[in-house]
């Protein structure tokens, strides 16, 4: 995430609608940037969020021990997962919109 104060964003001189000669801060941009929401979780992340902690732990343990992702996808599909298998690969390789810690 970028560091530094967003309050320092300014409009270059002479670009204001009134042809203003002074540099003016753009607090509206800073406010808008601060209020952006986190990316929406991918379909796999949302499906995993709906599991109870025991089922989620079983999947995590299976994958951590080298279990095949295709087996997880097969079981997930039998339990309501409707996304593509490629989304599982993307999710578990941190290539989706989910926060990295959720993978």
DSSP file (Angstrom, degrees, kcal/mol; ACC not computed):
  #  RESIDUE AA STRUCTURE BP1 BP2  ACC     N-H-->O    O-->H-N    N-H-->O    O-->H-N    TCO  KAPPA ALPHA  PHI   PSI    X-CA   Y-CA   Z-CA
    1    1 A X              0   0    0      0, 0.0     0, 0.0     0, 0.0     0, 0.0   0.000 360.0 360.0 360.0 138.4    0.0    0.0    0.0
    2    2 A X        -     0   0    0      1,-0.1     2,-0.2     2,-0.0     0, 0.0  -0.265 360.0-145.3 -61.2 147.1    1.4    3.4   -0.8
    3    3 A X        +     0   0    0      2,-0.1     2,-0.1     3,-0.0    -1,-0.1  -0.653  51.0  62.0-108.0 170.1    2.7    5.4    2.1
    4    4 A X  S    S-     0   0    0     -2,-0.2     2,-0.5     3,-0.0     3,-0.0  -0.259  89.7 -51.9 101.9 167.8    2.6    9.1    2.7
    5    5 A X    >   -     0   0    0      1,-0.1     3,-1.1    -2,-0.1     4,-0.1  -0.660  30.6-158.9 -85.6 127.0   -0.2   11.6    3.1
    6    6 A X  G >  S+     0   0    0     -2,-0.5     3,-1.6     1,-0.2    20,-0.2   0.672  89.2  76.0 -73.6 -16.4   -2.9   11.7    0.6
    7    7 A X  G 3  S+     0   0    0      1,-0.3    -1,-0.2    23,-0.1    19,-0.2   0.701  82.8  67.6 -66.7 -17.0   -3.7   15.2    1.8
    8    8 A X  G <  S+     0   0    0     -3,-1.1    -1,-0.3    17,-0.1    -2,-0.2   0.557  70.2 115.1 -82.4  -5.8   -0.6   16.3   -0.1
    9    9 A X    <   +     0   0    0     -3,-1.6    17,-1.7    17,-0.1     2,-0.3  -0.444  47.8 178.0 -61.5 132.4   -2.2   15.6   -3.5
   10   10 A X  E     -A   25   0A   0     15,-0.2     2,-0.4    -2,-0.1    15,-0.2  -0.962  33.6-114.2-140.1 156.0   -2.6   18.9   -5.2
   11   11 A X  E     -A   24   0A   0     13,-2.3    13,-0.8    -2,-0.3     3,-0.1  -0.756  43.1-110.6 -86.6 130.5   -3.8   20.3   -8.5
   12   12 A X    >   -     0   0    0     -2,-0.4     3,-1.5    11,-0.1     4,-0.2  -0.258  47.3 -83.9 -59.6 150.4   -1.1   21.9  -10.6
   13   13 A X  T 3  S+     0   0    0      1,-0.2     8,-0.2     2,-0.1    -1,-0.1  -0.225 112.5  20.1 -56.8 139.6   -1.3   25.6  -10.9
   14   14 A X  T 3  S+     0   0    0      6,-2.3    -1,-0.2     8,-0.3     7,-0.1   0.527  96.0  98.3  82.0   6.7   -3.5   26.9  -13.6
   15   15 A X    <   +     0   0    0     -3,-1.5    -2,-0.1     5,-0.2     6,-0.1   0.502  51.4 109.3-104.9  -3.7   -5.6   23.8  -14.0
   16   16 A X  S >  S-     0   0    0      4,-0.5     3,-2.4    -4,-0.2     7,-0.0  -0.306  83.6-110.7 -67.5 156.0   -8.6   24.8  -11.9
   17   17 A X  T 3  S+     0   0    0      1,-0.3    -1,-0.1     2,-0.1     0, 0.0   0.817 121.3  51.2 -57.7 -31.1  -11.9   25.5  -13.6
   18   18 A X  T 3  S-     0   0    0      1,-0.0    -1,-0.3     0, 0.0     3,-0.1   0.333 119.9-110.0 -89.3   9.1  -11.5   29.2  -12.7
   19   19 A X    <   -     0   0    0     -3,-2.4    -2,-0.1     1,-0.2    -4,-0.1   0.757  50.6-170.2  71.4  23.6   -7.9   29.2  -14.2
   20   20 A X        -     0   0    0      1,-0.1    -6,-2.3    -7,-0.1    -4,-0.5  -0.111  21.3-152.2 -52.9 141.5   -6.5   29.6  -10.6
   21   21 A X        +     0   0    0     -8,-0.2     2,-0.2    -7,-0.1    -1,-0.1   0.640  69.7  79.5 -90.4 -16.5   -2.9   30.3  -10.4
   22   22 A X  S    S-     0   0    0     -9,-0.1     2,-0.4   -10,-0.1    -8,-0.3  -0.606  85.0-110.7 -96.6 154.0   -2.3   28.7   -7.0
   23   23 A X        -     0   0    0     -2,-0.2     2,-0.4   -10,-0.1   -11,-0.1  -0.683  38.7-164.8 -78.0 129.7   -1.8   25.1   -6.2
   24   24 A X  E     -A   11   0A   0    -13,-0.8   -13,-2.3    -2,-0.4     2,-0.0  -0.950  18.9-116.3-121.8 138.7   -4.9   23.8   -4.3
   25   25 A X  E     -A   10   0A   0     -2,-0.4     2,-0.5   -15,-0.2   -15,-0.2  -0.341  16.4-143.7 -67.6 152.4   -5.2   20.6   -2.3
   26   26 A X    >>  +     0   0    0    -17,-1.7     4,-1.6   -20,-0.2     3,-1.0  -0.660  28.8 165.5-115.1  73.1   -7.8   18.1   -3.4
   27   27 A X  H 3> S+     0   0    0     -2,-0.5     4,-2.8     1,-0.3     5,-0.2   0.781  72.4  66.7 -62.7 -24.0   -9.2   16.7   -0.2
   28   28 A X  H 3> S+     0   0    0      2,-0.2     4,-2.1     1,-0.2    -1,-0.3   0.885 102.7  45.8 -64.2 -36.9  -12.0   15.1   -2.2
   29   29 A X  H <> S+     0   0    0     -3,-1.0     4,-2.7     2,-0.2     5,-0.2   0.928 113.3  49.2 -69.1 -45.1   -9.6   12.7   -3.9
   30   30 A X  H  X S+     0   0    0     -4,-1.6     4,-2.0     1,-0.2    -2,-0.2   0.919 112.7  47.8 -60.0 -43.8   -7.9   11.9   -0.7
   31   31 A X  H  X S+     0   0    0     -4,-2.8     4,-1.4     1,-0.2    -1,-0.2   0.911 112.1  49.6 -63.8 -42.8  -11.2   11.2    1.0
   32   32 A X  H  < S+     0   0    0     -4,-2.1     4,-0.3    -5,-0.2    -2,-0.2   0.898 110.2  50.3 -64.7 -40.7  -12.4    9.1   -1.9
   33   33 A X  H >< S+     0   0    0     -4,-2.7     3,-0.9     1,-0.2    -1,-0.2   0.883 110.3  50.0 -65.9 -37.4   -9.2    7.0   -1.9
   34   34 A X  H 3< S+     0   0    0     -4,-2.0    -1,-0.2     1,-0.2    -2,-0.2   0.797 108.9  53.0 -69.6 -27.8   -9.4    6.4    1.8
   35   35 A X  T 3< S+     0   0    0     -4,-1.4    -1,-0.2    -5,-0.2    -2,-0.2   0.386  78.0 123.1 -92.8   4.9  -13.0    5.3    1.5
   36   36 A X    <   -     0   0    0     -3,-0.9     2,-0.1    -4,-0.3     3,-0.1  -0.375  60.4-124.0 -66.5 145.7  -12.5    2.6   -1.2
   37   37 A X        -     0   0    0      1,-0.1     3,-0.1    -2,-0.0    -1,-0.1  -0.434  27.5 -93.7 -86.5 162.7  -13.6   -0.8   -0.2
   38   38 A X        -     0   0    0      1,-0.1    -1,-0.1    -2,-0.1     3,-0.1  -0.380  56.3 -85.7 -68.0 153.4  -11.5   -3.9   -0.2
   39   39 A X        -     0   0    0     58,-0.1     2,-0.2     1,-0.1    60,-0.2  -0.280  51.5 -99.1 -59.2 147.9  -11.7   -6.0   -3.3
   40   40 A X        -     0   0    0      1,-0.1    57,-0.1    -3,-0.1    -1,-0.1  -0.475  42.7-108.8 -68.0 137.6  -14.6   -8.5   -3.4
   41   41 A X        -     0   0    0     -2,-0.2    -1,-0.1     1,-0.1    57,-0.0  -0.354  36.9-107.4 -66.8 148.2  -13.5  -12.0   -2.5
   42   42 A X     >  -     0   0    0      1,-0.1     4,-2.5    -3,-0.1     5,-0.2  -0.129  36.0 -95.4 -69.4 172.7  -13.4  -14.5   -5.4
   43   43 A X  H  > S+     0   0    0      1,-0.2     4,-2.0     2,-0.2     5,-0.1   0.842 126.3  50.8 -61.9 -34.3  -16.0  -17.2   -5.7
   44   44 A X  H  > S+     0   0    0      2,-0.2     4,-3.0     1,-0.2     5,-0.2   0.941 110.3  48.8 -68.5 -46.8  -13.7  -19.7   -3.9
   45   45 A X  H  > S+     0   0    0      1,-0.2     4,-2.0     2,-0.2    -2,-0.2   0.898 112.5  48.2 -59.3 -41.5  -13.1  -17.3   -1.0
   46   46 A X  H  X S+     0   0    0     -4,-2.5     4,-0.8     2,-0.2    -1,-0.2   0.895 112.4  48.9 -67.0 -39.1  -16.8  -16.6   -0.6
   47   47 A X  H >< S+     0   0    0     -4,-2.0     3,-0.8    -5,-0.2     4,-0.3   0.929 111.8  48.7 -65.6 -44.0  -17.6  -20.4   -0.7
   48   48 A X  H >< S+     0   0    0     -4,-3.0     3,-1.5     1,-0.2    -1,-0.2   0.861 103.8  61.0 -63.3 -35.4  -14.9  -21.1    1.9
   49   49 A X  H 3< S+     0   0    0     -4,-2.0    -1,-0.2     1,-0.3    -2,-0.2   0.779 100.0  57.0 -61.3 -26.1  -16.3  -18.3    4.1
   50   50 A X  T << S+     0   0    0     -4,-0.8    -1,-0.3    -3,-0.8    -2,-0.2   0.523  89.4  96.2 -84.0  -5.6  -19.6  -20.2    4.2
   51   51 A X  S <  S-     0   0    0     -3,-1.5     2,-0.1    -4,-0.3    -3,-0.0  -0.455  80.2-110.5 -82.3 155.8  -18.0  -23.3    5.7
   52   52 A X     >  -     0   0    0     -2,-0.1     4,-2.3     1,-0.1     5,-0.2  -0.411  37.3-103.4 -76.1 165.5  -17.9  -24.2    9.3
   53   53 A X  H  > S+     0   0    0      1,-0.2     4,-2.2     2,-0.2     5,-0.1   0.820 119.1  54.8 -64.0 -31.9  -14.5  -24.1   11.0
   54   54 A X  H  > S+     0   0    0      2,-0.2     4,-2.0     1,-0.2    -1,-0.2   0.940 110.8  44.0 -67.4 -46.9  -14.0  -27.9   11.0
   55   55 A X  H  > S+     0   0    0      2,-0.2     4,-2.1     1,-0.2    -2,-0.2   0.901 114.1  50.6 -64.9 -40.8  -14.6  -28.2    7.2
   56   56 A X  H  X S+     0   0    0     -4,-2.3     4,-2.5     1,-0.2    -1,-0.2   0.914 110.1  50.1 -63.2 -41.8  -12.4  -25.2    6.5
   57   57 A X  H  X S+     0   0    0     -4,-2.2     4,-2.7    -5,-0.2    -1,-0.2   0.875 107.9  54.0 -64.2 -37.7   -9.6  -26.7    8.6
   58   58 A X  H  X S+     0   0    0     -4,-2.0     4,-2.5     2,-0.2    -1,-0.2   0.916 110.6  45.9 -62.8 -43.2  -10.0  -30.1    6.8
   59   59 A X  H  X S+     0   0    0     -4,-2.1     4,-2.6     2,-0.2     5,-0.2   0.938 113.6  48.8 -64.8 -46.6   -9.5  -28.4    3.4
   60   60 A X  H  X S+     0   0    0     -4,-2.5     4,-2.4     1,-0.2    -2,-0.2   0.915 113.6  46.8 -59.3 -43.4   -6.6  -26.3    4.7
   61   61 A X  H  X S+     0   0    0     -4,-2.7     4,-1.8     2,-0.2     6,-0.2   0.910 110.9  52.3 -65.6 -42.8   -4.9  -29.4    6.1
   62   62 A X  H  <>S+     0   0    0     -4,-2.5     5,-2.9     1,-0.2    -2,-0.2   0.942 114.1  42.2 -57.8 -49.7   -5.5  -31.5    3.0
   63   63 A X  H ><5S+     0   0    0     -4,-2.6     3,-1.4     1,-0.2    -1,-0.2   0.887 112.5  53.5 -67.3 -39.2   -3.9  -28.8    0.8
   64   64 A X  H 3<5S+     0   0    0     -4,-2.4    -1,-0.2     1,-0.3    -2,-0.2   0.805 106.1  53.8 -66.3 -28.7   -1.0  -28.2    3.2
   65   65 A X  T 3<5S-     0   0    0     -4,-1.8    -1,-0.3    -5,-0.2    -2,-0.2   0.360 128.7 -95.5 -88.4   7.0   -0.2  -31.9    3.2
   66   66 A X  T < 5 +     0   0    0     -3,-1.4    -3,-0.2     1,-0.2    -2,-0.1   0.580  67.7 162.2  93.2  10.7    0.1  -32.0   -0.5
   67   67 A X      < -     0   0    0     -5,-2.9    -1,-0.2    -6,-0.2     2,-0.2  -0.275  47.7 -94.1 -62.9 151.5   -3.5  -33.2   -1.3
   68   68 A X    >>  -     0   0    0      1,-0.1     4,-1.3     2,-0.0     3,-0.5  -0.458  19.7-145.7 -72.9 133.6   -4.7  -32.6   -4.8
   69   69 A X  H 3> S+     0   0    0      1,-0.2     4,-2.5    -2,-0.2     5,-0.2   0.837  99.8  63.9 -64.2 -32.9   -6.7  -29.5   -5.5
   70   70 A X  H 3> S+     0   0    0      1,-0.2     4,-2.2     2,-0.2    -1,-0.2   0.837  99.6  53.1 -62.9 -30.9   -8.8  -31.4   -8.0
   71   71 A X  H <> S+     0   0    0     -3,-0.5     4,-2.3     2,-0.2    -1,-0.2   0.903 108.8  48.9 -68.5 -40.4  -10.1  -33.6   -5.1
   72   72 A X  H  X S+     0   0    0     -4,-1.3     4,-3.1     2,-0.2    -2,-0.2   0.921 110.9  50.5 -63.9 -42.9  -11.1  -30.5   -3.2
   73   73 A X  H  X S+     0   0    0     -4,-2.5     4,-2.8     2,-0.2    -2,-0.2   0.917 109.5  51.0 -61.6 -43.6  -12.9  -29.1   -6.2
   74   74 A X  H  X S+     0   0    0     -4,-2.2     4,-1.4     1,-0.2    -1,-0.2   0.935 114.8  42.3 -59.9 -47.4  -14.7  -32.4   -6.7
   75   75 A X  H  < S+     0   0    0     -4,-2.3     4,-0.5     1,-0.2    -2,-0.2   0.903 113.6  52.7 -66.5 -41.3  -15.9  -32.5   -3.1
   76   76 A X  H ><>S+     0   0    0     -4,-3.1     5,-2.5     1,-0.2     3,-1.3   0.906 106.4  53.2 -62.1 -41.4  -16.7  -28.7   -3.2
   77   77 A X  H ><5S+     0   0    0     -4,-2.8     3,-1.2     1,-0.3    -1,-0.2   0.859 104.5  55.3 -63.0 -34.1  -18.9  -29.1   -6.3
   78   78 A X  T 3<5S+     0   0    0     -4,-1.4    -1,-0.3     1,-0.3    -2,-0.2   0.616 110.4  48.8 -72.7  -9.5  -20.9  -31.9   -4.6
   79   79 A X  T < 5S-     0   0    0     -3,-1.3    -1,-0.3    -4,-0.5    -2,-0.2   0.008 133.6 -77.5-120.7  26.3  -21.5  -29.4   -1.8
   80   80 A X  T < 5S+     0   0    0     -3,-1.2     2,-0.3     1,-0.3    -3,-0.2   0.345  77.9 142.3 104.2  -6.6  -22.7  -26.4   -3.8
   81   81 A X      < +     0   0    0     -5,-2.5    -1,-0.3     1,-0.1    -2,-0.1  -0.538  20.7 178.0 -68.5 130.2  -19.5  -24.8   -5.2
   82   82 A X        +     0   0    0     -2,-0.3    -1,-0.1   -39,-0.1    -5,-0.1   0.369  41.5 100.8-117.5   3.5  -20.4  -23.6   -8.7
   83   83 A X  S    S-     0   0    0      1,-0.1     2,-0.1   -40,-0.1    -2,-0.0  -0.184  78.2 -85.2 -82.9 179.3  -17.2  -21.9   -9.9
   84   84 A X    >>  -     0   0    0      1,-0.1     3,-0.9    -2,-0.0     4,-0.7  -0.472  29.3-119.6 -83.6 155.1  -14.6  -23.3  -12.2
   85   85 A X  H >> S+     0   0    0      1,-0.2     4,-1.4     2,-0.2     3,-0.9   0.852 112.4  64.8 -59.1 -33.7  -11.7  -25.5  -11.1
   86   86 A X  H 3> S+     0   0    0      1,-0.3     4,-2.3     2,-0.2    -1,-0.2   0.805  92.2  62.3 -63.2 -26.8   -9.3  -22.9  -12.4
   87   87 A X  H <> S+     0   0    0     -3,-0.9     4,-2.9     2,-0.2    -1,-0.3   0.848  99.6  54.7 -65.8 -32.5  -10.6  -20.5   -9.7
   88   88 A X  H <X S+     0   0    0     -3,-0.9     4,-2.8    -4,-0.7    -1,-0.2   0.920 109.3  46.9 -64.3 -42.6   -9.3  -22.9   -7.1
   89   89 A X  H  X S+     0   0    0     -4,-1.4     4,-1.0     2,-0.2    -2,-0.2   0.916 114.3  47.2 -65.8 -41.5   -5.9  -22.8   -8.6
   90   90 A X  H  <>S+     0   0    0     -4,-2.3     5,-3.6     2,-0.2     6,-0.4   0.926 114.0  47.9 -63.5 -45.0   -6.0  -19.0   -8.8
   91   91 A X  H ><5S+     0   0    0     -4,-2.9     3,-1.4     1,-0.2     5,-0.2   0.926 112.7  46.5 -63.4 -47.0   -7.2  -18.7   -5.2
   92   92 A X  H 3<5S+     0   0    0     -4,-2.8    -1,-0.2     1,-0.3    -2,-0.2   0.636 113.0  50.4 -76.0 -11.9   -4.7  -21.1   -3.7
   93   93 A X  T 3<5S-     0   0    0     -4,-1.0    -1,-0.3    -3,-0.3    -2,-0.2   0.150 116.5-112.5-106.1  17.5   -1.8  -19.4   -5.6
   94   94 A X  T < 5S+     0   0    0     -3,-1.4    -3,-0.2     1,-0.1    -2,-0.1   0.817  80.6 127.2  57.2  35.4   -2.9  -15.9   -4.5
   95   95 A X      < +     0   0    0     -5,-3.6    -4,-0.2    -6,-0.2     2,-0.2   0.144  52.9  75.5-105.4  19.4   -3.9  -14.9   -8.0
   96   96 A X  S    S-     0   0    0     -6,-0.4   -55,-0.1    -5,-0.2     7,-0.0  -0.477  96.9 -91.1-117.5-170.0   -7.4  -13.8   -7.1
   97   97 A X  S    S+     0   0    0     -2,-0.2   -58,-0.1   -57,-0.1     2,-0.1   0.492  87.5 109.1 -84.4  -3.3   -9.0  -10.8   -5.5
   98   98 A X  S    S-     0   0    0      1,-0.1    -2,-0.2     2,-0.1     5,-0.1  -0.396  83.7 -93.8 -72.1 149.5   -8.9  -12.2   -2.0
   99   99 A X    >   -     0   0    0    -60,-0.2     3,-2.0     1,-0.1     4,-0.4  -0.335  37.7-115.7 -57.6 146.2   -6.5  -10.8    0.6
  100  100 A X  G >  S+     0   0    0      1,-0.3     3,-1.4     2,-0.2    -1,-0.1   0.843 113.6  59.5 -56.1 -37.5   -3.2  -12.9    0.5
  101  101 A X  G 3  S+     0   0    0      1,-0.3    -1,-0.3     2,-0.1    -2,-0.1   0.662  98.3  61.0 -68.2 -14.3   -3.8  -14.1    4.1
  102  102 A X  G <         0   0    0     -3,-2.0    -1,-0.3     1,-0.2    -2,-0.2   0.575 360.0 360.0 -88.5  -8.9   -7.1  -15.7    3.1
  103  103 A X    <         0   0    0     -3,-1.4    -1,-0.2    -4,-0.4    -2,-0.1   0.482 360.0 360.0 -73.0 360.0   -5.6  -18.1    0.5
